[in-house]
Amino acid sequence: MKNSFTEYLIKNGWKEINAMTFQQEESQKAEIFFSSSNQIEVYIDSKLIIEKYLLNLEDLKEVLNEI
């Protein structure tokens, strides 16, 4: 399922590895999982570091800056 969040990730160097799961192409240590279209979980080295409900694209950009 493509939406503005997933399109943004793909345009910025993230690869969809499973349905609604994205991996950072550079390091392959960071993964973002969409549990719903707006609820995300961010894992670094398989450890959950962020859970957030995204209201807009700016929320996603904030999360990416924290990684």
Short mmCIF file of the C-alpha atoms (twelve columns), coordinates in Angstrom:
data_MODEL
# 
_entry.id   MODEL 
# 
loop_
_atom_site.group_PDB 
_atom_site.id 
_atom_site.type_symbol 
_atom_site.label_atom_id 
_atom_site.label_alt_id 
_atom_site.label_comp_id 
_atom_site.label_asym_id 
_atom_site.label_seq_id 
_atom_site.Cartn_x 
_atom_site.Cartn_y 
_atom_site.Cartn_z 
_atom_site.pdbx_PDB_model_num 
ATOM 1  C CA . MET A 1  0.000  0.000  0.000  1 
ATOM 2  C CA . LYS A 2  1.599  3.237  -1.116 1 
ATOM 3  C CA . ASN A 3  0.918  6.539  0.600  1 
ATOM 4  C CA . SER A 4  2.790  9.802  0.998  1 
ATOM 5  C CA . PHE A 5  4.822  8.340  3.895  1 
ATOM 6  C CA . THR A 6  6.021  5.277  2.017  1 
ATOM 7  C CA . GLU A 7  6.665  7.263  -1.154 1 
ATOM 8  C CA . TYR A 8  8.801  9.700  0.851  1 
ATOM 9  C CA . LEU A 9  10.824 6.843  2.368  1 
ATOM 10 C CA . ILE A 10 11.503 5.268  -1.026 1 
ATOM 11 C CA . LYS A 11 12.560 8.615  -2.525 1 
ATOM 12 C CA . ASN A 12 14.971 9.098  0.383  1 
ATOM 13 C CA . GLY A 13 16.947 5.874  0.233  1 
ATOM 14 C CA . TRP A 14 14.710 3.390  2.054  1 
ATOM 15 C CA . LYS A 15 13.922 0.015  0.516  1 
ATOM 16 C CA . GLU A 16 10.640 -1.856 1.025  1 
ATOM 17 C CA . ILE A 17 11.722 -5.298 2.241  1 
ATOM 18 C CA . ASN A 18 8.258  -6.664 3.106  1 
ATOM 19 C CA . ALA A 19 4.750  -5.298 2.979  1 
ATOM 20 C CA . MET A 20 4.917  -1.994 4.873  1 
ATOM 21 C CA . THR A 21 8.422  -2.667 6.226  1 
ATOM 22 C CA . PHE A 22 11.290 -0.447 5.101  1 
ATOM 23 C CA . GLN A 23 15.030 -0.747 5.625  1 
ATOM 24 C CA . GLN A 24 17.604 1.998  5.357  1 
ATOM 25 C CA . GLU A 25 19.682 1.081  2.311  1 
ATOM 26 C CA . GLU A 26 22.899 2.643  3.635  1 
ATOM 27 C CA . SER A 27 23.304 0.832  6.925  1 
ATOM 28 C CA . GLN A 28 20.589 -1.843 6.880  1 
ATOM 29 C CA . LYS A 29 20.463 -1.467 10.670 1 
ATOM 30 C CA . ALA A 30 17.402 0.791  10.758 1 
ATOM 31 C CA . GLU A 31 13.947 -0.531 9.899  1 
ATOM 32 C CA . ILE A 32 10.559 1.165  9.878  1 
ATOM 33 C CA . PHE A 33 7.420  -0.922 10.231 1 
ATOM 34 C CA . PHE A 34 3.970  0.492  9.547  1 
ATOM 35 C CA . SER A 35 1.494  -1.295 11.818 1 
ATOM 36 C CA . SER A 36 -1.267 0.775  10.198 1 
ATOM 37 C CA . SER A 37 -1.115 3.414  7.509  1 
ATOM 38 C CA . ASN A 38 -0.069 6.072  10.043 1 
ATOM 39 C CA . GLN A 39 1.284  4.124  13.048 1 
ATOM 40 C CA . ILE A 40 4.989  3.334  12.793 1 
ATOM 41 C CA . GLU A 41 7.611  1.510  14.789 1 
ATOM 42 C CA . VAL A 42 11.320 2.170  14.269 1 
ATOM 43 C CA . TYR A 43 13.902 -0.485 15.061 1 
ATOM 44 C CA . ILE A 44 17.678 -0.122 15.208 1 
ATOM 45 C CA . ASP A 45 19.601 -3.397 15.397 1 
ATOM 46 C CA . SER A 46 16.262 -5.153 16.040 1 
ATOM 47 C CA . LYS A 47 15.502 -2.978 19.092 1 
ATOM 48 C CA . LEU A 48 12.373 -0.842 19.168 1 
ATOM 49 C CA . ILE A 49 13.423 2.788  19.626 1 
ATOM 50 C CA . ILE A 50 10.412 4.810  18.436 1 
ATOM 51 C CA . GLU A 51 6.659  4.276  18.238 1 
ATOM 52 C CA . LYS A 52 4.664  7.118  16.762 1 
ATOM 53 C CA . TYR A 53 1.377  7.973  15.113 1 
ATOM 54 C CA . LEU A 54 2.074  10.148 12.083 1 
ATOM 55 C CA . LEU A 55 -0.296 13.013 11.435 1 
ATOM 56 C CA . ASN A 56 1.607  14.442 8.489  1 
ATOM 57 C CA . LEU A 57 4.830  14.201 6.520  1 
ATOM 58 C CA . GLU A 58 6.598  16.529 8.956  1 
ATOM 59 C CA . ASP A 59 6.075  13.917 11.696 1 
ATOM 60 C CA . LEU A 60 7.869  11.324 9.560  1 
ATOM 61 C CA . LYS A 61 10.727 13.743 8.864  1 
ATOM 62 C CA . GLU A 62 11.110 14.311 12.629 1 
ATOM 63 C CA . VAL A 63 11.340 10.565 13.215 1 
ATOM 64 C CA . LEU A 64 13.958 10.171 10.486 1 
ATOM 65 C CA . ASN A 65 16.031 12.959 12.038 1 
ATOM 66 C CA . GLU A 66 16.037 11.045 15.344 1 
ATOM 67 C CA . ILE A 67 17.533 7.918  13.784 1 
# 
